[in-house]
Amino acid sequence: MSPVLACSAIGYFWARQGYAFDAEFIARLVLNVAAPCLMLATLSTVELDFEAFQRSAQACVLIALMMAALGYWLPPLLGDSVRVYLPSFVFPNVGNMGLPICMLAFGDEGLALALAFFMVLSVAHFPVGTLMAGGHAAGGVAAIVRMPILYAVLLAVLLLWQGWRLPAPVLNAAQLIGAMAIPLMLIALGVSLQRLQVRHWKKALTYSLARIVGGLAVGLLVCWLLGLDGVERGVVLLQSSMPVAVFNYLFAERFQRQPEAVAGVVVMSTVLSFISVPLLLWVLL
């Protein structure tokens, strides 16, 4: 966890000093350039069974559906809006935190399997997250088609399926550009933690525990259903128990769906994950 904490701390204290940080620019740079290059570079070089990659993607879909059921059921019981809190259950922080932790814990194989989670949720996050928060698809299929990460996913899956490798000049460029993805995501996470505020901390704590503990429980169930073990099981459990993604706050802010409430859950769940993730790693390793 120390590299994760170090990069996040850089972002936190950078923002605390009042230095400029364009979060939207960084998010677009990572999603549209760095992350696609990271996918291509990793899946072009790692020795990974294509079926294992498929199982990880399948596990992501099952976990997202089960967490959506929890996110649809719990808020009304607590007297809250489903539309405000549902995205926080469906879209955890499998990018900023999930990718580096899986890489540091399980190496390139863990990173490749974690990318399966990231691919599925990244392609779904903007149309589905926008639909949840705003009530309309904000561009629909056309918006998805314009996402560079979609084509990186398709090409990366083709490379993995056929066992192909990128030409050396292309691979070197992809590795160089992709290497900035994880540090930038973690620095952006630290900036967000400093800028966002927790209000109504009891409610934020309740939803944060539901996200992390519920995600872990659902991950265990999916691992049992799919018969996952070893690195596959470890990656699925880590990714399923990640805290709430910062993008959920951005959507809530854009469509004015109680952004202060979502910000509280983002911050509280992330702080809790600094405790829960080391404990889970201790068990898995």
Beta strands, then each sheet from edge to edge (+ up, - down):
end
